[in-house]
Amino acid sequence: MRINKRQFIWSAVTATFIFIALAVVISSVLQSEQDLYISEVVSHNKSVIYDSIGCYHDYIVIANETDHDIEVKDYALSDDSTRLRKYVFPELLLKSGEGVLVWADQPSEYREFFRDDNALYSGFRISDREFLYLSDSDGNVVDSLRTPKMSDDQAYLRSRVDKRGKVGTPNELDNEPPKVSSAVKAPILSKESGFFDDPFSLSIDGGKNDVYYTTDGSSPYRAGILYEGEILVHDRSSDPNDYAGIESISLLPDCYIPTDPVDKATVVRAVCRQPNGMFSEEVTAIYLVGRHLRSSCEKTYTMSIIADPEDLFSDSKGIYVTGNVWAMNRKKADELETTDEYAKLFRMPTNYNMRGKGWKKNARLTLFDPSGALLYDEKDTIGIHGNWARSMNQKGFNLRPQDESGTVFAGLFGDSGNTLVLRTGGTDDRDLTNFRDALNNRIATNLAVAPQNSVCCQVFLNGEYWGCYNLQERLDESYIESKFGVSKEDVNLIKNFEAVSGSEKDLEQYHELEDYVLTNDLSDDLNYNKFCDMVDINSLIDYYCMEIYCSNSDAYDNNVALWRTRTTSDSPYADGKWRYLLIDTDASAQNAEQDSFVGGHYGGYNPDTEIFFSNLSGNASFRESFTRRFLYLADNDFSYDHIEPIIDEFEEIYGKAMTESLRRYLNPSFSEEEYLENAEAVRTFYRERGDYICEYLMEHLAN
């Protein structure tokens, strides 16, 4: 049966059991001879198929397996036997042998510009063990079913002859998944992952079973080569690039794509296969061969990411490319009128700009310390990180455990949460030092803003050098739990004015704080004291001290994170007060003379106009507390004597790594001397900053 790519639906619902049972009995006679029926239901569509905006919804397929076409206008779908016409089909001719897909959700939208107007959306969602009803234009139930329990990306499949159905692989998937059994012994590699100065021969022991392997990062289950003898593992850096030369990774016109070979390691993925077609679990290793690889990574951590190339670079599901999402929306994007065409390119619907469960991919993550010792080797998931930085040629990655109870690189940062992030310096510092944010977080170690720990990391993606990153703690509920000892289930985290939980109630809690500030005069001590009951004022003061001192041009209306507990308890931080976090300070330390109280922000949204600081600065008590704290920090945590050795340390760690990275992503002739000049600019900023900003402090806040 062909599935026409007009799209579908699914539902999440209730119904009284008596009416449900009645509907099923009454409809049973009609169903036997009916032309249309529900042929497929996917109630956990994680990565099977997405709509034209790139969103994965659960879905329902209605099939016509007769020898004639059928007009389905006024047919209806529902998950409620008492409201059979929840979704009514528009005018649509379903041809013989075709099916029509209905998304079980509301129509998709991407930002304010793009909407999927052509697909079919039920407006209701579906779940396991739920009833679905298909009725004709006269209100007669012509088919009904109860969905079984299904795992991610499984389908409930039915035929016109056999309505009982079975759980299996969705029709949209090209292949059945491989049959993997723990009873099949996995192959044994003769060498573990690591750095090697000289080439060597790798043997793979599969016992009595055949061994299949790959060396390009692809899955050995589908693309494996039969192992027939030892494999020579050598320095592959002069080999042609498999992935670094892919051009569809960005819409930006000035995106540099390397033409010369990049440094390379050797990735080996291997499985055993029995004669009956049953596979073992996979074994994976990465071998970094050559003294130049060891030298370029000697002062940094080194990470290998191994993922199916299809999941990274294919048009259909690759998370690193513009892909099919861009192809489906390009015509509409071309029609958009804007005064900033360059900025528009950062925000277009592309594969790499998509969020959601379908755009997270399984990966093998291996981490070595600066000495080359293997620290971690584990299965996790990756997704593209960031906002505007997603459009750049070097993209960041979110790292999450495959099992929600797990932790990525547990213990690396002590009390970190269970997710991490590989960050570049974003659009602001990636081409300069890539350590401004790491530096600011180190400076803020003793401030009440819970900074993020990080380490400098050289990354290889499927064996190819992918650049210098910051492996950093990720701001999510588990991070809050680890830092403050509160339950992550009770954390309301707001990032960039959106609730991380997605809950409207959580967002309302934040809006209540904003509304209070806008409707009350905070120069009045009674109102100010009430505000202090809602916000940890020490955390707020430290946040503004840090952002103003480092002169972050992209703060206040962006890169903002606050949290609070939804409920209160005796725990010190479970008091329901809002607290600030430091986030994405890459756009800082540029101009020591900048008066960051009234200028320097990209959009003109400076503290003198920003909602909280501008209103709080009218209160004498706040001004006194802020001024006293700012001057203390200027003489201590923000002083050049304190910051200079940190810059020295970072310059030593990042110098060679970032030179290699900028040759990879910016200019193949970039020199280490140029990088040291970039680092010196940061040193100059903090050397001179104190004198300028303290004068501005007294000018604006002195009583």
N, C-alpha and C positions, 0 to 999 in steps of 0.2 A: 504493500500500500504506500502510495506517495503522500507525504505530508506537505501540504502547501504552506509556505512560510508566513502566512498571515497568522497573527499570534493570538494566544489563548488566555486561560484563567484557572483559578482554583479558589477554594473557599474555606473559611474557618467559622464554625457555626454551632448553633444549638437547635434542638427540636424536641418536643415531647415524644417519649418512646411509643405511646399508643398511636399517635398519628403516623409515626414513621412506619410502624408495623403494618397499619392499615394501608398506607400508600404502596408498600412493597407488595402486599397481597393483591390489591386491586389492579396494580400495573402488570402483574406477572403474565396475564393472558395476552395483553397488548404487546409485550416485549417480544414474544416468540416470532411474530411476523413483521416486526417493525423494520423500516428501512434504515433509519439512523440509530446509532448507539454510541455509548461512551467506550472508546477503544483503549484509552491509555490515561493514566493519572500518575503524575509525579508530585509527591507532597513534600519532598526535600530536595529541591533542585539546587544543588550546590554549584555544579559546574557543567551541566549538560548543555544548556542553550540559554542565550540571553536575548532580550528584546533589542530594538533598534537604538536604544539609549545606552545599552551595555549593562542593563540590570537583570539579574537572575531572579525570576519569580517561579513559584510552583505553577503547574499548568495541567490542563485537561484537553484531551483530543476527542473530537466528535468525528466519526468515520461514516463514510458512505461506500459500502462494499456491494452495492447493487449494480445492475447493468444500465442504470439511467441516472441522469443528473437530478438533483433535488434542490429546490429553493428553500433555504432555511430561515428566511425572514419570519419573525414573530415566534420562532421556536425559543425556548427559554431554558436556562440553567439555574439551579438553586441548590443550596445546602440545607434548606428548611422546607419541610413538607407542608407547612402552613402558609408559605410565601413562595410559591413555585416560580414566580416571574421576577426573581431578584435580578437576573440578567436576561435581557431580551435581545436576540440576534438582530442585527440590521439586515438590510437587503444583501444577500450573498448566495450565489449559485455554487453549490458544492457538487463538483463533477464526479462522475462515476469513478470509483477506486481511489478517491482522495479523502484526506482528513483535514479538518480545520482545528487549529490550536488556539485555545483561549487561556490567556494568562490569569491566574487566580490572584488578582490584586487590583490596586488602583493604577491608572495610567502612569507611566514613568515620565519623569521630568529631569532634566539636567540643567542646573542653575536656573536662570529665568528665561533662557532663550530657546531651549530645545524640549519638545514634547513629542511623545510617540502617539500620533493621531491616527495612524492607519491600522494598528494591530487591534485585537479584541481583548478587552479586559473585563473580567466579571464584576469587579468592585468588591468581591468578598474573597476571603482566603480559605484554604482547606488545610486539613491536618489528618493524621492517621485516625483510623476507626471512626470515620465520619461519613454520613450519607450524602450522596449526590443524586440529583434528579434532572432528567432531561424530559421536557414536556413540549407538546406540539402547540400550534397556534390556537387550538380549542381548549387548551389547559389539561389535556390528557397526558399522564406520565407514560412516555414511550420507552424509557429505560431508567433504571436506578441501580445503585450499588452502594456497598459500604467499603470504604478504603481500608486495606489491611495495614498493619504496622510495617513501615519500610525504613531502610537506612538511607543515608545520603546518596543521591543520584541513582536510586532504584525506581522502577516503574511498576505499576499494576497494569498488566497487559491482558486484554480480553479480545475475543473474536466474536463474530456474529453468530457463530454456531455454538461456541462454548462461552457463556457469560460468567462462568465461575472464575475464570481468570487465573493468573499466576504472577508472582513477583519476579521480575527479571531485569534485563538491561534495556534502557529506553531506546526507542527506535532511532532517536537522533544520534546515538553514539555509534561510531563506525565499527568498533570491535568489542568483543567480549573481553572482560578483564582476564589477565592470566590466572591460572589456577595455581595458587601458592599454598604449600603445606609445610608446617614445621617438622613433619616427619621426614622430609627430604633434607639431608644434611647439606649445609651451605658449603661452598668451595673455600679453600684455604689459600691465601696469598702468601708467597714466600717472603715478602717484605711488608712491614707496616708503613703507614703514611709518615712522611718526614722529608727532611732536606738531605740531599746527597751531592757530594762534590763531583763524583764520577759516574758514568753510565754503568748500568748493571742489567743482568738478565732476570726477568721475573717469571717464576713458574706458578701455576695455579693447579692445586690438587682438588679434583672433583670426585675422588674415590672411583667408583664404578660407573658414575653418571657422566654424561656429556656436560661440558662447561661452555657457556656462551658469555661473551664479554664485549664491552665497548670501551673506546678511549676518547670519545668526543663529548661525553656527558649524557648521551642518549640512553634510553632504557635498554638493558640487555634482554628483557623479556620480549621486546618487539623488534629490536634492531641488532641483536647480538650476533657476533661472529663466533663460529665454532672454534674453540681453543684446540690447537693441534701441536703446540710446542712453545718453548720459552719466548717471551716477548722482550725485545730490547727496549729498555727505558733509558732515554737519553735527554739531553737538553734540546727541547723543541722550539726554542725561542725564534729560530730563523724560519720555522714553518709558516706557510700562509695563514692568515687569520681566518678562523671559522666564524667568529661572532663580532669581533671588534670593528669590522668593516661594514656592518649592517647600517644602512642609511635611514631606515624608517623609524629611528628611535626618537626623533624630535621634529617639531614643526618649525623650529627657530631657524632663520636663514643663515645665521652665523655659527651653526653647530659644526664643530670640527670633527671629522671622521678620519682616523689614522689610515694611511695607505701602506706604510711600512709595517713589518711584523712587530707585534708586541711581545713582551716576555711571556713564556708559557711553561706550565707544569704539565705533567701527565696524569690524567684521571683514568682510573680503571674501575669499571662497574662489572660485576660478574655474578652469575647464577648457575646452579646445577639444574639439569633437566633430565627427568626419567623418561624411559621409552613411552610411558602412558601419557606423556604431556604435562605431568605435574612438575612444578618448579619449586626450588628452594627459596628461602629468603635471600635477598641480595647482600653482597659484600661490596664495600667501596673503599677506595684508597686514593690518595693524591701524593705524587712524588715530585718534589721540587729539585731538579737536577741542575747543577752548575754553580760554580762559586759566585757568579754575579747575582744569582737569585738570593743566595744566603747573605751576600753583602748588602743588597738593597733592602733586606728585611731585618738586619741585625739589631736595630734599635727600636723596632716596632713589633707589635703582635702581627701575626699573619693568619688570615682566614681564607678557607676554601668554601665556596658555595657550589654545590653540585645539584643541578635541577634539570628536568627534561627540557631540552631546547625548545620543544613545542610550547611548553608552558611559559617560556621566556620571550620567544621571538616569532612565533607563528602569528599570522593575521587573525586567525580564528580565536585564539585564547592566550596569546603571548602578552605578558604584563609589562614588557619593556618597550613595546612598539606602538605606533599610531594605530595600526591594525584595522580590523573590520569596523570597529566603532567609529573611527574617523571616516572610513569610506562611506558609511551609511549616513553620516551627518555633514559631509563636506559641502554639499550643494547649499544646504541651509546656512552653514557657517559663512560661505562666500557672500551670501546676501545680507549678512549683518552689517549695519553701519555703526562705526565707532570712530572716535577721535584719536584712539590709540591702537593702531593696527598691531603693533608689536606686542602690547599687553594682551590683546585678544588671543594671540597664538598660545599664550600660557594657559588659557582657560577653556580651550576647545574640548569637546568630547572625543577622547581617544582611548585606546586600551589602557595606556599608562595612567590616565586620569580617573579611571574607574575605582570605586570602592566596593566593599561587600565581600561576602564569603566566596563567591566564584572567582574572585581576583586574588585569592591567596593560594599559593602553590606549595606542594611538598618539596623539601630540599634536604640535602645532607650538609650539615655545617661542621667544619673541622677547624679548631683554633690551636695555634702554636704560640708559645710565649717568645719574647725577644731572643732567647737563647736557641730557639728552634725546637724546644721540647713540646711534645704533643700534650695539650691540656684537656681538650674536649673533642668528642666525635659523636654526633647525635643527629637524630631525625627531628626536624622542626618544620615550620612553614615560613614562607617569605611573602611579602607584599611590597609594593612601591610605597615609599614614605614621602611625606611632605605635601606642600601645596603647589606653589609656582615652581619649586625646584623639580617637580616631576617632569617638566618639559625640557630639562637640560640633558645633555648627552651622558653625563655621569649622574645617575639617579641613586637616591638613598633607598634603604630597605628596612621594613619592619620585620622583626624576628619574633616569632611566637612558637610556643611548644605545640606539637600535634595533639598531645593530650592536655586538656585544660588544667589538669592537676599537676602538670609538669612545670619545669622552669628552664629557660634557655641559659646555658652555661651557669648552672647553679653554683653560687659561691664566688663567682668572679669578682663581684663588687660587694660581697658580704651581705648586706641587708637590702639588696635590690629586689624589685618585683619579678614576676615570672616572664616578662617580655623585655626585649632590648631593641635597639635601633642602630643601624649603620647610617650615620649622617655625613653628608658633605657640608661645606660651609654655605650651602644654599646658593641663591643668586647673588649674595653679597660678599662672601669671603672664600668661596671655593677656589677662585682664581687668584687669591692673594696669599693668605696664610693657612686657612682651614683650622686655625686654633683659637680664633677670637672667642667663640662660644665656650670652648673647653677652658680657656683662661678665665673668663668671667665666672664660670661655675666654680673654679678652684678659688678665686678671690672671695666668692660668696659662701665659702664653706661654713663659716661661723654665723652667717646671717639667718634670720627666721624665714627663709624662702625655699628651703629644701632643695639645694642644687643637685644636679645630676652628675654622677661619676662617669668618667670615660677613659678610654685608652686609644692611642693612635694605632691604626690597623691597616696593613696592606692586604688587599682583597684580590683573590683569583676566582673568576666565575667560569665554571666548567673548564678550568685549567688555564684560561687566558687572564693576563693581568688586567684588573679592573679599576685600579687606582687606590689612592690613599683616602681612608675614611676615619671617622671617629666612632668607635664602638661604644655606645652610650646607653645609660639607663633610659627607659621609655616612660613617659608620664602617662600612667593609667591607674586604675583603682588598686591594682596589686602593688604598684610603687608606693601609693599613699599608705596602704596597709603595712608595708615593710618599714617605712620611715617613721610612722606615727603610732603604730600599734593599735589601729582601729580596724574593724572588719571591712573588707573591701565591698561586701554586699551593702554596707551602710554609707558608702562614700558617694557624694554627689560632686562630680568633677566637671567643671565648665572649662572648655578649651575653645578659644576664639569665639566665645559667646554662643556656643552650642553645648548641650548636655552630652557628655560621652556616653551615657546610658541610653540616650535617645528618648528619654522620658520627658513628656511635656511638664509634668509636675516638678521635675528637677530644674528645668529651665525657668519655671514660674518662681521657684525659690530665689533664683538669681535676679529675676526681673523685679521682685519685691524689694530687693536691696537698691537697685537703680531707682525705682519709683520713690523710695523713701528719700534718697539724696535729692532728687529733682523737685520734690514737693515740700521739703523742710529746709529751714534756714540753719545750716550747720554752724554758723557763727554763734548761735545760741547754745550755751553749754548743756542745757537739758537735751536738746536734739543731738548734740555731739556725743554726749554720754550714751544716749540710746543707740547711736550708730556704733559706738565702741562695744555695745552689748551684742551687736550683729557681726562685727568684724574684729579679728585679732589685730589691734591697731599697731602692735610692734611688727607684725608680719607685713602689713601694708606700708609702714614707714620704711622698713628695710628694702622692700621691693622698689619703691620710688627712689630711694637713695641710690640703689644699684643702677637702675635704668638711667637716671639723670647723670650720675657720675661717669658711666661708660658711654654716655651719649648715644644710646640705641635709637636709630632713626626709624625703626620698624616696631615700635611698642605701642601700648595703650589701646589702639583700635585694631591691633593684630598681635599675634604671638602673646596672648594673655591667657593665663591659667589660674583659676581659683578653685578651692575645694572646701567642703564642709561635711560634717556628718548629718544625715537626715534626722537622726534622733540623738538624744543626749544620754550620757551615763557618767559614771565617776572617773572614767579614763580622762587623763589631762587634755587630750585633743578631741575628745568626743563631746564637745560643749556646744556644737551647732554653729560655731563661729566660722566665718569665711577666712581662709588663709591663702596667701599668694605662693605661687611657684615661679621659678625662673625658667624661661623657655625661649629658645631660638634668639640669642643675642648676637647673631653674626654681623648685623648691620651696625657695629659699634666701633669705638676707638679709632675714629677717622680724623677728627678735627679737635685738637685740645682747646682751642679758643671758643668753641661753640657754646653759646648760652642755651643749654638744654632745658631750661625752665620755660623759655618762650619761643624756641626755634629749633631747627634741625630735623624735625620729623618729616618723613617723606610726604605725608598728606597734610601737613600743617596742624596735626592733632597733638599739640604739645601740652605739658602739664598745666599751663595757665588756662587751657580751654577743655582739657580732659575732664570727664564727668566727676570723678572722685577727688582728685587733687585740687582742682580749681575751686570746688565747694568747700573742701576741708581747710584750705589755706586761709579762709576768712575767719577761722577760729583761732584765738590767741593761744589756747592750750596746745592745739595741734602744731602751730608754728614753733612754739617753744620746744616741744618734744622733737619735732623733725629737725630743727636747727641743731639742737644739742647732739642728736644721734649722727647727723651728717658730718659734723665737725669731728666727732670721735672717730668715725670710720675713715675720714680723710687723713687723720693722723696715724691710723693703725692699719686696718684691713685694706684700705684703698691707697695706702702710702706707697711711693715708689720703692722705698727700701724693702717693703714686703713683696711687691710685685716683680721687681727686677729678677730675682733668682728663678721665679716661675717662668718668666719669658726666656731666660737663658736655658732652662731645662727643655722647654718646648722647642726652641730653636734647634737644639741639638737633636731632639727626637724627630721632628718633622722635616728638617732640612733636606736630607737626601730623599726621603719618602715622597715629599711633596714635589720635589724637582722631577722625579720620575713620573708622578701623577700628572703634573702640568704638561710634561712632554707628551703624555698619552692623550690628554683632553684639550689642550690649549694650543701648544706650539711645540713642534718636535725639536726646536733649537733652544728651548727655554733652559736657562742656566741656574746653577745653585746660587750664584752671586745675585741674580735677580730675585730669587726667593729670599735671600738674606736681607735685601733692601726692603721687601714687603714686611718682613718681621721687624726690621728696624723702625718702620713707621708706627708699629704698635708700641714699641719701646719708647719712642719719642712722645707719643700721646700720653702715656701714663707718667712719664717723667715731668711733663709740663702741666698736666691736667689740674692738679690740686690748686695751684695758685689762681687759675682762671675761674674755676667753678665755685670756689669758696667766696670769691668776690661777688659772683652772681647770686649766690645764696643770700648773702647779707643784703644785697640790693633788693631782692624780691621778698624776703621773709623777715627781715629785721623789724622789730616792733618800733 
